[in-house]
Amino acid sequence: MGVLRDHPELALFFCLAAGYLVGKLRVGPITLGGICGTLIVSLLIGTRHVSVDDDVKTVFFALFIFSLGYLAGPQFFANLNRKSLRFFTLCLIELVCVLGIAFGLAKAFDLDVGTASGILAGAATESAVVGTATEAIGKLSDLTSEQITQYQGHVATAYTVCYLFGLITIVLFTSQIMPMLLRINLADASRELWEKMRGGQAGLESDEREALPGMVGRTYLVTLADGRTVGDLQSAMGGRITVEGVKRGSKLLTPSPGLELTLSDLVQVVGERAAIIDAGREIGPETPAVPGLDTPLATSQVAVTEKETIGATIDRLEKRHPEFRKDGVYITDVLRNDQHLPASGETVLARGDVLTLVGARGGLNRLVAKLGAVVKNDATDFVYLGFGIVAGSLLGQIVVKLGDVPMSLGTGGGCLISGLVFGWFRSRSQTFGAFPPQAATTLKDMGLAVFIACTGLAAGPQAWPLLKEYGALLPFAGIAMVLVPATISLIVGTKLLKIEKPLLIGAIAGQQCSTPAITSITQVAQSSVPLLGYTITYTLSNFLLPLTGPILVGVLGA
């Protein structure tokens, strides 16, 4: 341990490595996850008085919270509308319940502000609350430096125990118990909803691919279309095919609408499978692939910025832009933040969604110009990132008094809001301020992991006394603060809000910001349908729950 005390960087990265190793341990459907594992390891090492400078914790927490806001920003602002109001109700239920229960437990059991905040963070399974609450405790003027250190340590210890029980409860309750309470088979219900969203077409499992893809290209020998122009042929097929190439002898011709086809021309067409089969009856027999005539299909990722597209379904988008069918272009994927949504006709598009378009290059380029901007996410714009964190840090220094209670967002709350705004602003055009999702996710995860490790090392000496004093209360709090809001949301969601049951189960996991829960739900459902409800509440709760830390600290510390 002497080596770890002398070399804090060694202690820090050992906590990360060992913590994520512990987090991989699995018991049934439950895994602790890397963050909880890191906190457990760092608490144990911290009991030997190994510590890291507080400035390291502050810097990495700012990186984490800004990245979190940046990733959530586009979807957060997109969800501030009437259509998402019913999902917003679930987040308010979560917010009121966890604050009320934490405050009630603090008063009933005379808990200090650190323990109460740790219970709130752990039971809500929201790691960001650890940071915002810890920072808020450090700003309480009526506490000594020793008390601040002690209470900040209590946050980490209470969080660890409550998180463990809260995590187990939310995973089991949403993936196993809720389907039984709703009297559904989650896999069957998800499949039925998926088929309804796709207009009756069955969906694919996660490990399946279409044996007969909807869009294909084939070549035909002209025997029936002698004397017809390319434009006439495409019109005769109702615009469902596109002639992409014509070969006459050894020459490749440009397939303009006025080009007249002659006997023995080789024609490459691209379009829907059914239309391509019908095209053979208009052109002639199908031939093998012809060298020089095998035009590849292009792929492009485009960010939705067109005003009319925002809030529209994919079906409406394709009807408004006939180029989709005319030019043989298809939407194959919808990426919202880091979540892949079903590219079905009923999927509602939001600003900042990234659509993967596949089709012939000419038609693809024309559609991209109309829908939005080609995503440029090949390198991080550190100018944009740096100014975003600076703006958030400055915002967090503003203090507002509510009566006699001084309230401030702190670095955590300020960087969260600036991240939301900067991420939303970037999503409006996607031509500046690049922060690739992989980079943002890495900074988010590493920032939180380092912050948690530093917090655990500092809290180590206070851990055992707190566990001895409140050992039975912490597991109870972790379970109760999951079951109460989740049960209320289940009742309100089914009876009043009339949310489809697979979406409701996903949304309840999202209001708890529980990635392990939605992972378990989608495994049980054998479908990504619950993700559609999860993404909305997850985004809203990711913004709202971290703010509960300063609120609770401000109220209890007054």
Stockholm file with secondary structure:
# STOCKHOLM 1.0

chainA/1-558         MGVLRDHPELALFFCLAAGYLVGKLRVGPITLGGICGTLIVSLLIGTRHVSVDDDVKTVFFALFIFSLGYLAGPQFFANLNRKSLRFFTLCLIELVCVLGIAFGLAKAFDLDVGTASGILAGAATESAVVGTATEAIGKLSDLTSEQITQYQGHVATAYTVCYLFGLITIVLFTSQIMPMLLRINLADASRELWEKMRGGQAGLESDEREALPGMVGRTYLVTLADGRTVGDLQSAMGGRITVEGVKRGSKLLTPSPGLELTLSDLVQVVGERAAIIDAGREIGPETPAVPGLDTPLATSQVAVTEKETIGATIDRLEKRHPEFRKDGVYITDVLRNDQHLPASGETVLARGDVLTLVGARGGLNRLVAKLGAVVKNDATDFVYLGFGIVAGSLLGQIVVKLGDVPMSLGTGGGCLISGLVFGWFRSRSQTFGAFPPQAATTLKDMGLAVFIACTGLAAGPQAWPLLKEYGALLPFAGIAMVLVPATISLIVGTKLLKIEKPLLIGAIAGQQCSTPAITSITQVAQSSVPLLGYTITYTLSNFLLPLTGPILVGVLGA
#=GR chainA/1-558 SS CHHHHHCHHHHHHHHHHHHHHHHTCEETTEECCHHHHHHHHHHHHHTTTCCCCHHHHHHHHHHHHHHHHHHHHHHHHHTCSGGGHHHHHHHHHHHHHHHHHHHHHHHHTTCCHHHHHHHHHHHTTCTHHHHHHHHHHHTCTTSCHHHHHHHHHHHHHHHHHHHHHHHHHHHHIIIIIHHHHTTCCHHHHHHHHHHHHTTTCCCCCTTCCCSSCSEEEEEEECSSCTTCBHHHHHHHTTTCEEEEEEEETTEEECCCTTCBCCTTCEEEEEEEHHHHHHHHHHHCCEECCCTTCCCCCEEEEEEECCTTTTTCBHHHHHHHCTHHHHTTCEEEEEEETTEEECCCTTCBCCTTCEEEEEECHHHHHHHHHHHEEECCCSSCCHHHHHHHHHHHHHHHTCEEEETTEEEECHHHHHHHHHHHHHHHHHHTTSSSSCCCHHHHHHHHHHHHHHHHHHHHHHHHHHHHHHHHHHTTHHHHHHHHHHHHHHHHHHHHHHHTSCCCHHHHHHHHHHHTTCHHHHHHHHHHHTSSTHHHHHHHHHHHHHHHHHHHHHHHHHHHHC
#=GC SS_cons         CHHHHHCHHHHHHHHHHHHHHHHTCEETTEECCHHHHHHHHHHHHHTTTCCCCHHHHHHHHHHHHHHHHHHHHHHHHHTCSGGGHHHHHHHHHHHHHHHHHHHHHHHHTTCCHHHHHHHHHHHTTCTHHHHHHHHHHHTCTTSCHHHHHHHHHHHHHHHHHHHHHHHHHHHHIIIIIHHHHTTCCHHHHHHHHHHHHTTTCCCCCTTCCCSSCSEEEEEEECSSCTTCBHHHHHHHTTTCEEEEEEEETTEEECCCTTCBCCTTCEEEEEEEHHHHHHHHHHHCCEECCCTTCCCCCEEEEEEECCTTTTTCBHHHHHHHCTHHHHTTCEEEEEEETTEEECCCTTCBCCTTCEEEEEECHHHHHHHHHHHEEECCCSSCCHHHHHHHHHHHHHHHTCEEEETTEEEECHHHHHHHHHHHHHHHHHHTTSSSSCCCHHHHHHHHHHHHHHHHHHHHHHHHHHHHHHHHHHTTHHHHHHHHHHHHHHHHHHHHHHHTSCCCHHHHHHHHHHHTTCHHHHHHHHHHHTSSTHHHHHHHHHHHHHHHHHHHHHHHHHHHHC
//
